[in-house]
Amino acid sequence: MKFALLLLLGLLCIELPVRAESLHAELVLINGRLWTGVETQPWAQALAIREHKIIAVGTDAQIKTLVDQSTEVIDLGGRLASPGFNDAHIHFLGGSLGLDEVDLTGARSLQAIQARVVAYAKNHPDRAWIYGRGWEYAYLPGKRLPTRQDLDAVIADRPVYLRAYDGHTGWANTRAIALAKITSTTKVEGIGEIVRDPKTGLPTGVFKEDAGGLIGRLIPAPTPEQEFAALKKGMKLLASLGITSIQNASGSPQEVSLYETMLQKGELTVRTSVAFSVDGRESLKDLETWKKLKAKYTRNPMLQVGAVKFSLDGVIESHTAAMLTAYTDLPQQKGTPAYTQSEYNDLVGQYTQAGFQIYTHAIGDRGVRMALDGYEYAKSVAPKRDPRFRIEHIEVVSPEDIPRFVRIGVMPSMEPIHADPGTIEVWSKAVGPERLHRAFAWAELLNSGAHLVLSSDWPAAISLDPLRGLHNAVNRRTIEGDPPGGWVPEQRLTLDQALRGYTSAGAYASFEEKTKGQLAPGMWADVIVLSQDLFKIPTIDIHKTRVVLTIFDGKVLYRR
């Protein structure tokens, strides 16, 4: 059936210009190398667009028959084009707001971090708080955690709070801790920890997981005007990187209202799917509101609201990811899940029965197993649905759990950028050599038959750029080329596999595989053109590639 449909579309490409002159194209791309993402016809030379959709894909000669005097023709000069990138796990509002905060991405020493904080404070004398993100565990002296004194040394008179690149660990100066009234006896609700001096019991300045909320609640909330401005800035960044679809993994009705307003004004320039964040049983009180928004935006090609997201554990670097056996460098710790298995099963079952797709953050192998167990339960109470369950991150997985992804129908949703060898030293020390060969097991999960979906997790990442993610997926080496043979190289992907992970797999993950993710007739016209042909250059040079043209919804959105 699938082959017959593709054959029909191929014939349609040839017949359209003959059958009706009125079916001329509004925009055509010619003289290119088009990677279509269609397995039976992966390559083409040209395509035609009309009324927001691709109407034909084929050779230059075929597509030129759809051109009339009103058609815009873009000659690609032999460049590579592909479907627009789909970032399947992103925190878009938070990342966009962060564009106006201290950016610590790439700061590779304590001195570099301090210098950026000082520069930001100097340039923003009106900011009551200095707030930022992006520091990496591996670049602190002795691979230790930072301290409040490290920040006090450069900014003592204003509160400073800096989140690690992964968003799971915060770092505050003494002024911020004092304002939050955190003492040696302050308790943490939920999972996480106030890291304390073992001699005095006082906070060292590091706050893991939910403990960060003790500081974060004091930071002034942005106004709606600031949020709109941030989203517009963020969408310009997405367009420049060729990202035409996102799946927002931490949404709220308030955030959806921002997208609604932008959609109504014609300002939403990325196809957006939103998953609401579940906060235990407390979130059940919002279920009816969420169901109404889901019904309103189930089939809208620009805005979808149909998923919820759970967080089962933390991250490996701070020993908060839930592991089946103890951390190698901290034998007394295995990480504590955010739910018991019965609590999680019950909630996942209720949301599945209510018609929601489920995302679950699970990084440690115990967290992954709990998610699989929960999904197996949910499938038993809602057996007739196509749930397309997702587990997010999956940095370590037990070998006996890998076949369960296909058996239960669970998509691994993973971030190649998280496996950058330049940031992995602290991670590797915590995991230990016994579990290392299944670190970020993209190839093993994909080869098991699972639908592997790729994303950035921005701003919890060292880069939003999908091309940087492709580099990691294919090479498992830093952009400098280290290590030469690749880090855990058996888990590398081919370029074709990685591109599918960032395009058609993402479309499948949001139930949109029939309308986007490939360059084929009937698909939404979301197309990108690259500065280099990824299939002809050494794979180590993939990260040097840039997006030179982004077409979104049939219109040119970005030119380099």
C-alpha positions as CSV (number, residue, x, y, z in Angstrom):
1,M,0.0,0.0,0.0
2,K,2.8,2.4,0.9
3,F,4.7,1.6,-2.3
4,A,1.6,2.1,-4.4
5,L,1.0,5.5,-2.8
6,L,4.5,6.6,-3.5
7,L,4.3,5.4,-7.0
8,L,1.1,7.4,-7.5
9,L,2.8,10.5,-6.2
10,G,5.8,10.0,-8.5
11,L,3.4,9.8,-11.5
12,L,1.6,12.9,-10.2
13,C,4.9,14.8,-10.4
14,I,5.1,14.1,-14.1
15,E,1.4,14.6,-14.9
16,L,0.6,17.7,-13.1
17,P,1.9,20.3,-15.6
18,V,0.2,18.5,-18.5
19,R,-3.2,18.3,-16.9
20,A,-3.8,21.8,-15.8
21,E,-2.0,25.1,-16.5
22,S,-3.7,26.6,-13.4
23,L,-1.6,24.3,-11.2
24,H,1.5,26.4,-11.7
25,A,4.0,26.6,-8.8
26,E,4.4,29.7,-6.6
27,L,8.0,28.7,-5.8
28,V,10.4,26.2,-7.3
29,L,13.8,25.0,-6.3
30,I,15.9,23.7,-9.2
31,N,19.5,22.4,-9.9
32,G,19.9,21.0,-6.4
33,R,20.7,17.7,-4.6
34,L,17.5,17.1,-2.7
35,W,17.7,14.4,0.1
36,T,14.0,13.7,0.3
37,G,13.9,11.3,3.2
38,V,11.6,9.0,1.2
39,E,13.1,5.5,1.3
40,T,12.0,4.5,-2.2
41,Q,13.1,7.7,-3.8
42,P,15.7,9.3,-1.6
43,W,17.1,11.8,-4.2
44,A,15.7,14.4,-6.5
45,Q,16.9,17.5,-8.4
46,A,14.1,19.9,-8.0
47,L,10.7,20.6,-6.3
48,A,7.7,22.8,-6.7
49,I,5.6,24.6,-4.0
50,R,2.1,25.9,-4.1
51,E,-0.3,27.0,-1.3
52,H,2.1,26.1,1.5
53,K,2.7,22.5,0.3
54,I,5.1,20.6,-2.0
55,I,3.2,19.7,-5.1
56,A,5.9,17.9,-7.1
57,V,9.4,16.5,-6.7
58,G,11.5,15.4,-9.6
59,T,14.0,16.4,-12.2
60,D,14.6,20.0,-13.4
61,A,12.8,19.3,-16.6
62,Q,9.8,18.0,-14.8
63,I,9.6,20.8,-12.4
64,K,10.2,23.5,-15.0
65,T,6.9,22.6,-16.6
66,L,5.2,24.0,-13.5
67,V,6.8,27.4,-13.9
68,D,4.9,30.4,-15.3
69,Q,5.6,34.2,-15.2
70,S,4.5,34.5,-11.6
71,T,6.7,31.7,-10.2
72,E,9.7,32.4,-8.1
73,V,12.6,30.2,-9.2
74,I,15.6,29.6,-6.9
75,D,18.6,27.9,-8.5
76,L,20.4,26.0,-5.7
77,G,23.6,25.7,-7.7
78,G,24.0,22.0,-6.9
79,R,23.7,22.5,-3.1
80,L,22.1,19.9,-0.8
81,A,18.6,20.5,0.4
82,S,16.6,18.5,2.9
83,P,13.4,18.6,4.9
84,G,13.5,21.2,7.7
85,F,14.9,20.0,10.9
86,N,12.5,18.9,13.7
87,D,13.8,19.5,17.3
88,A,11.8,16.8,19.1
89,H,12.7,17.9,22.6
90,I,13.2,21.6,23.4
91,H,12.3,24.1,26.2
92,F,11.6,26.9,23.8
93,L,10.3,29.7,26.0
94,G,13.0,29.2,28.6
95,G,15.7,29.0,26.0
96,S,14.4,32.1,24.3
97,L,14.3,34.1,27.5
98,G,17.8,32.8,28.2
99,L,19.1,34.7,25.1
100,D,19.0,37.8,27.2
101,E,20.8,36.3,30.2
102,V,24.4,35.4,31.0
103,D,25.4,32.8,28.4
104,L,28.1,30.5,29.8
105,T,28.1,28.1,26.9
106,G,31.7,27.2,26.0
107,A,33.2,28.9,29.1
108,R,36.0,26.4,29.8
109,S,37.4,27.5,33.1
110,L,36.2,29.2,36.3
111,Q,38.0,32.3,35.2
112,A,36.1,32.4,31.9
113,I,32.8,31.9,33.8
114,Q,33.6,34.7,36.2
115,A,34.6,37.0,33.3
116,R,31.3,36.5,31.6
117,V,29.4,37.2,34.8
118,V,31.3,40.4,35.4
119,A,30.8,41.6,31.9
120,Y,27.1,40.9,32.0
121,A,26.7,42.7,35.3
122,K,28.6,45.7,34.0
123,N,26.4,45.9,30.9
124,H,23.2,45.5,32.8
125,P,23.5,47.7,35.9
126,D,19.7,47.9,36.2
127,R,19.2,44.1,36.7
128,A,18.4,43.3,40.3
129,W,19.5,39.6,39.7
130,I,22.3,38.2,37.6
131,Y,20.8,35.1,36.1
132,G,22.4,32.7,33.5
133,R,23.0,29.2,32.3
134,G,25.5,27.0,30.5
135,W,28.4,26.2,32.9
136,E,29.7,22.6,32.5
137,Y,30.8,20.3,35.2
138,A,34.0,19.2,33.5
139,Y,35.6,22.7,33.3
140,L,35.7,23.6,37.0
141,P,39.0,23.2,38.9
142,G,39.7,19.6,39.9
143,K,36.3,18.6,38.4
144,R,34.7,19.8,41.6
145,L,31.4,21.4,42.1
146,P,31.5,25.3,42.2
147,T,31.0,27.3,45.4
148,R,29.3,30.5,46.5
149,Q,32.8,31.9,47.2
150,D,33.7,31.4,43.5
151,L,30.9,33.9,42.7
152,D,31.4,36.2,45.7
153,A,34.9,36.8,44.5
154,V,33.5,38.8,41.5
155,I,29.9,39.7,42.4
156,A,29.0,40.1,46.1
157,D,26.5,43.0,46.1
158,R,23.9,41.5,43.8
159,P,22.3,38.0,43.9
160,V,23.7,35.7,41.2
161,Y,22.2,32.4,40.2
162,L,23.6,30.3,37.4
163,R,22.2,27.0,36.1
164,A,24.4,24.2,34.6
165,Y,24.0,23.6,30.9
166,D,21.7,20.6,31.7
167,G,19.4,22.8,33.9
168,H,19.5,20.3,36.8
169,T,22.1,22.0,39.0
170,G,22.1,25.6,40.2
171,W,25.0,27.7,41.6
172,A,24.3,30.7,43.8
173,N,26.4,33.4,45.5
174,T,26.1,34.2,49.2
175,R,23.8,37.2,48.5
176,A,21.2,35.0,46.7
177,I,21.3,32.4,49.4
178,A,20.8,35.0,52.1
179,L,17.8,36.5,50.2
180,A,16.3,33.0,50.0
181,K,16.8,32.6,53.7
182,I,18.4,29.2,53.2
183,T,20.2,27.9,56.3
184,S,21.8,24.7,57.6
185,T,18.3,23.4,58.5
186,T,16.4,24.3,55.3
187,K,14.6,21.2,53.8
188,V,14.0,20.3,50.1
189,E,10.6,19.2,48.9
190,G,10.8,16.6,46.1
191,I,14.0,15.2,44.7
192,G,17.3,17.0,45.0
193,E,19.8,18.4,47.5
194,I,21.2,21.5,49.0
195,V,24.9,20.7,48.9
196,R,26.3,21.6,52.3
197,D,29.7,22.0,53.9
198,P,30.3,18.8,55.9
199,K,31.9,20.7,58.7
200,T,29.4,23.6,59.1
201,G,26.3,22.3,57.5
202,L,26.0,25.6,55.6
203,P,25.1,25.7,51.8
204,T,28.1,25.6,49.6
205,G,26.2,27.4,46.8
206,V,25.1,24.3,44.8
207,F,21.5,23.3,44.5
208,K,20.5,20.0,42.8
209,E,17.1,19.4,41.1
210,D,14.1,20.7,43.1
211,A,16.4,22.5,45.6
212,G,17.0,25.0,42.9
213,G,13.5,26.2,43.3
214,L,14.4,27.7,46.7
215,I,16.4,30.3,44.7
216,G,14.5,30.3,41.5
217,R,11.2,31.4,43.0
218,L,12.8,34.8,43.9
219,I,13.9,35.7,40.4
220,P,11.5,38.2,38.9
221,A,9.1,36.6,36.4
222,P,9.2,38.0,32.8
223,T,6.3,40.1,31.6
224,P,4.2,38.9,28.7
225,E,5.8,41.6,26.6
226,Q,9.3,40.2,27.5
227,E,8.1,36.7,26.6
228,F,6.7,37.7,23.2
229,A,10.0,39.5,22.4
230,A,12.0,36.5,23.5
231,L,9.9,34.1,21.4
232,K,10.4,36.3,18.3
233,K,14.1,36.3,18.9
234,G,14.1,32.6,19.5
235,M,12.2,31.9,16.3
236,K,14.7,33.9,14.3
237,L,17.5,31.8,15.8
238,L,15.5,28.6,14.8
239,A,15.1,29.8,11.2
240,S,18.8,30.5,10.9
241,L,19.5,26.9,12.0
242,G,17.0,25.3,9.7
243,I,14.6,24.3,12.5
244,T,11.0,24.4,11.2
245,S,9.3,22.2,13.8
246,I,9.7,21.8,17.6
247,Q,8.2,19.7,20.3
248,N,8.1,21.7,23.4
249,A,8.8,19.4,26.4
250,S,7.8,21.7,29.3
251,G,4.7,23.7,28.4
252,S,1.9,25.2,30.3
253,P,-1.5,26.7,29.3
254,Q,0.1,30.2,29.8
255,E,2.8,29.4,27.3
256,V,0.2,28.0,24.9
257,S,-1.6,31.3,25.1
258,L,1.5,33.0,23.8
259,Y,1.7,30.7,20.8
260,E,-2.0,31.2,20.2
261,T,-1.6,34.9,20.1
262,M,1.4,34.7,17.7
263,L,-0.5,32.2,15.5
264,Q,-3.5,34.6,15.3
265,K,-1.2,37.4,14.3
266,G,0.7,35.3,11.7
267,E,3.9,35.6,13.8
268,L,4.4,31.9,14.6
269,T,7.1,30.7,12.3
270,V,7.8,27.2,13.6
271,R,5.4,24.3,13.8
272,T,5.0,23.8,17.5
273,S,3.8,20.8,19.5
274,V,3.4,21.3,23.3
275,A,3.6,18.8,26.2
276,F,2.3,20.0,29.5
277,S,4.6,19.4,32.5
278,V,3.1,17.0,35.1
279,D,3.7,17.8,38.7
280,G,2.6,14.7,40.5
281,R,-1.1,14.3,41.4
282,E,-1.3,18.1,41.7
283,S,-1.6,18.3,37.9
284,L,-4.7,16.2,37.7
285,K,-6.7,19.4,38.8
286,D,-5.6,20.9,35.4
287,L,-6.7,17.9,33.4
288,E,-9.9,19.3,32.1
289,T,-8.2,22.6,31.0
290,W,-5.5,20.5,29.2
291,K,-8.2,18.4,27.5
292,K,-10.0,21.5,26.1
293,L,-6.7,22.8,24.7
294,K,-5.9,19.4,23.3
295,A,-9.3,19.3,21.5
296,K,-8.8,22.8,20.2
297,Y,-5.4,22.1,18.7
298,T,-5.3,18.4,17.8
299,R,-5.0,18.8,14.0
300,N,-3.7,22.4,13.6
301,P,-0.7,22.2,11.3
302,M,1.0,25.1,13.2
303,L,0.1,24.4,16.9
304,Q,-0.6,21.1,18.6
305,V,-1.4,20.4,22.2
306,G,-1.7,16.7,22.9
307,A,1.0,15.5,25.3
308,V,2.1,15.5,28.9
309,K,5.6,15.1,30.3
310,F,6.8,13.4,33.5
311,S,10.2,13.6,35.1
312,L,11.3,10.3,36.8
313,D,14.8,11.2,37.7
314,G,17.6,13.8,37.5
315,V,21.0,13.7,35.8
316,I,24.1,11.5,36.1
317,E,26.6,14.3,36.7
318,S,24.9,15.3,40.0
319,H,24.1,11.7,40.9
320,T,20.4,12.3,40.8
321,A,19.5,10.0,37.8
322,A,17.9,6.7,39.1
323,M,20.3,3.8,38.5
324,L,19.9,0.1,39.0
325,T,23.3,-0.2,40.7
326,A,25.3,2.4,42.6
327,Y,27.4,5.2,41.0
328,T,31.0,4.1,40.6
329,D,32.4,7.3,42.1
330,L,29.7,7.5,44.9
331,P,28.9,4.0,46.0
332,Q,26.4,5.0,48.6
333,Q,24.2,6.7,46.0
334,K,21.9,5.3,43.2
335,G,19.6,8.3,42.7
336,T,16.0,8.5,43.9
337,P,13.1,8.4,41.5
338,A,10.6,11.2,41.7
339,Y,7.7,8.6,41.9
340,T,7.1,5.1,43.2
341,Q,6.3,2.6,40.5
342,S,2.7,2.4,41.6
343,E,2.3,6.2,41.7
344,Y,3.8,6.6,38.2
345,N,1.7,3.7,36.8
346,D,-1.5,5.2,38.1
347,L,-0.8,8.7,36.7
348,V,0.5,7.5,33.3
349,G,-2.6,5.2,33.0
350,Q,-5.0,8.1,33.7
351,Y,-3.4,10.5,31.2
352,T,-3.2,7.7,28.6
353,Q,-6.9,7.0,29.1
354,A,-7.6,10.7,28.7
355,G,-6.0,10.6,25.2
356,F,-2.7,12.2,25.9
357,Q,0.7,11.2,24.5
358,I,3.2,10.7,27.3
359,Y,6.8,11.9,27.4
360,T,8.9,10.7,30.4
361,H,12.3,12.1,31.3
362,A,14.4,9.1,32.4
363,I,18.2,9.2,32.2
364,G,19.4,6.4,34.5
365,D,18.8,2.7,33.7
366,R,16.4,2.4,36.7
367,G,14.4,5.4,35.5
368,V,14.2,3.9,32.0
369,R,13.0,0.6,33.4
370,M,10.4,2.3,35.5
371,A,9.1,4.3,32.5
372,L,8.9,1.1,30.4
373,D,7.0,-0.6,33.2
374,G,4.6,2.3,33.5
375,Y,4.0,2.3,29.8
376,E,3.3,-1.4,29.8
377,Y,0.7,-0.8,32.5
378,A,-0.8,2.1,30.5
379,K,-1.1,0.0,27.4
380,S,-3.0,-2.6,29.4
381,V,-5.6,-0.1,30.6
382,A,-5.9,1.6,27.2
383,P,-5.1,-1.2,24.7
384,K,-6.8,0.3,21.6
385,R,-4.9,3.6,21.4
386,D,-1.8,4.4,19.3
387,P,-0.1,6.0,22.3
388,R,3.4,6.5,20.8
389,F,5.0,6.6,24.2
390,R,8.3,8.4,24.5
391,I,11.2,8.2,26.9
392,E,13.4,11.3,26.9
393,H,17.2,11.2,27.2
394,I,18.0,7.5,28.0
395,E,21.7,8.0,28.8
396,V,22.1,4.5,30.3
397,V,19.8,1.5,29.5
398,S,20.0,-2.1,30.6
399,P,20.5,-4.5,27.7
400,E,17.5,-6.6,28.8
401,D,15.2,-3.5,28.5
402,I,16.2,-2.6,24.9
403,P,13.8,-5.1,23.2
404,R,10.9,-3.8,25.3
405,F,10.9,-0.5,23.4
406,V,9.6,-2.2,20.2
407,R,7.4,-4.7,22.1
408,I,5.6,-2.0,24.1
409,G,5.7,0.7,21.4
410,V,8.0,3.2,23.0
411,M,10.1,5.8,21.1
412,P,13.6,6.6,22.4
413,S,13.9,10.4,22.2
414,M,17.6,11.3,22.6
415,E,20.1,14.2,22.2
416,P,23.4,13.6,20.4
417,I,24.7,16.9,21.7
418,H,24.6,15.5,25.3
419,A,27.2,12.9,24.3
420,D,29.9,15.4,23.3
421,P,33.2,13.8,24.3
422,G,34.5,17.2,25.5
423,T,31.9,17.3,28.2
424,I,31.6,13.7,29.2
425,E,34.5,13.2,31.7
426,V,32.4,13.7,34.9
427,W,29.6,11.7,33.4
428,S,31.9,8.7,32.6
429,K,33.5,8.8,36.1
430,A,30.0,8.5,37.7
431,V,28.8,5.7,35.4
432,G,32.0,3.6,35.5
433,P,33.5,1.3,32.8
434,E,30.9,-1.5,33.3
435,R,28.1,0.6,31.9
436,L,30.1,2.7,29.4
437,H,29.5,0.6,26.3
438,R,25.8,1.4,26.4
439,A,26.3,5.1,26.9
440,F,23.8,7.0,24.8
441,A,22.9,3.7,22.9
442,W,21.5,5.3,19.7
443,A,22.6,2.6,17.3
444,E,21.6,-0.3,19.6
445,L,18.1,1.1,20.1
446,L,17.6,2.0,16.4
447,N,18.8,-1.4,15.3
448,S,16.3,-3.0,17.7
449,G,13.6,-1.6,15.5
450,A,12.6,1.3,17.7
451,H,11.7,4.7,16.3
452,L,14.7,6.8,17.3
453,V,13.9,10.5,17.6
454,L,16.7,13.2,17.9
455,S,16.7,16.6,19.4
456,S,18.8,19.2,21.4
457,D,17.1,19.6,24.8
458,W,17.9,23.3,24.4
459,P,18.7,25.3,26.5
460,A,19.9,22.2,28.5
461,A,22.6,21.7,25.8
462,I,25.9,23.1,24.7
463,S,24.4,23.9,21.3
464,L,20.9,24.2,19.7
465,D,22.4,23.7,16.2
466,P,21.1,20.4,14.6
467,L,24.2,20.2,12.5
468,R,26.3,20.1,15.6
469,G,24.0,17.3,16.8
470,L,24.4,15.5,13.5
471,H,28.2,15.8,13.9
472,N,28.0,14.1,17.3
473,A,25.6,11.4,16.1
474,V,27.8,10.4,13.2
475,N,31.2,10.9,14.7
476,R,30.9,10.7,18.5
477,R,34.0,13.0,18.5
478,T,34.5,16.6,19.5
479,I,34.6,19.3,16.8
480,E,38.4,19.2,17.3
481,G,38.3,15.5,16.4
482,D,38.8,13.8,19.8
483,P,39.0,11.0,20.5
484,P,40.3,9.9,17.0
485,G,38.3,6.6,17.0
486,G,35.2,8.1,18.5
487,W,33.8,7.8,22.1
488,V,31.9,4.4,22.4
489,P,32.0,4.3,18.5
490,E,29.8,1.2,18.3
491,Q,26.8,3.5,19.1
492,R,27.4,5.9,16.1
493,L,24.7,6.4,13.5
494,T,25.0,6.7,9.8
495,L,24.4,10.1,8.3
496,D,21.2,8.9,6.7
497,Q,20.0,7.5,10.1
498,A,20.8,10.7,11.9
499,L,19.1,12.9,9.3
500,R,15.9,10.8,9.6
501,G,16.2,11.2,13.4
502,Y,16.0,15.0,13.0
503,T,13.3,15.0,10.3
504,S,10.8,12.2,9.6
505,A,11.2,10.5,13.0
506,G,10.3,13.8,14.7
507,A,7.2,14.0,12.5
508,Y,6.2,10.5,13.5
509,A,6.8,11.4,17.2
510,S,4.0,14.1,16.9
511,F,1.7,12.0,14.7
512,E,2.5,14.2,11.7
513,E,4.4,11.8,9.5
514,K,1.8,12.1,6.7
515,T,2.2,15.9,6.4
516,K,5.9,16.7,7.2
517,G,9.4,15.4,7.6
518,Q,10.0,14.4,3.9
519,L,10.3,16.2,0.6
520,A,7.3,14.7,-1.1
521,P,4.1,15.8,-2.8
522,G,1.4,16.7,-0.2
523,M,3.9,17.5,2.5
524,W,4.1,21.0,4.1
525,A,6.8,23.0,2.3
526,D,9.4,23.2,5.0
527,V,12.8,22.9,3.2
528,I,16.4,23.9,4.1
529,V,19.4,24.3,1.9
530,L,23.0,23.7,3.3
531,S,26.3,25.3,2.5
532,Q,28.0,21.9,2.1
533,D,26.9,18.5,0.8
534,L,26.9,16.4,4.0
535,F,27.1,13.2,1.9
536,K,30.3,14.3,0.1
537,I,32.4,15.9,2.8
538,P,34.4,14.1,5.5
539,T,32.0,13.5,8.4
540,I,34.4,15.3,10.8
541,D,33.5,18.5,8.8
542,I,29.7,18.3,9.3
543,H,29.7,20.8,12.1
544,K,31.2,23.4,9.8
545,T,28.1,23.3,7.6
546,R,25.7,26.2,7.7
547,V,22.0,26.7,6.7
548,V,21.9,29.1,3.8
549,L,18.2,29.1,3.1
550,T,15.1,28.1,5.2
551,I,11.7,27.8,3.5
552,F,8.9,27.5,6.0
553,D,5.3,26.9,5.0
554,G,6.1,27.6,1.4
555,K,7.8,31.0,2.0
556,V,11.4,32.0,2.3
557,L,12.0,32.7,6.0
558,Y,15.7,32.9,6.2
559,R,18.6,33.6,3.8
560,R,22.3,33.6,4.8
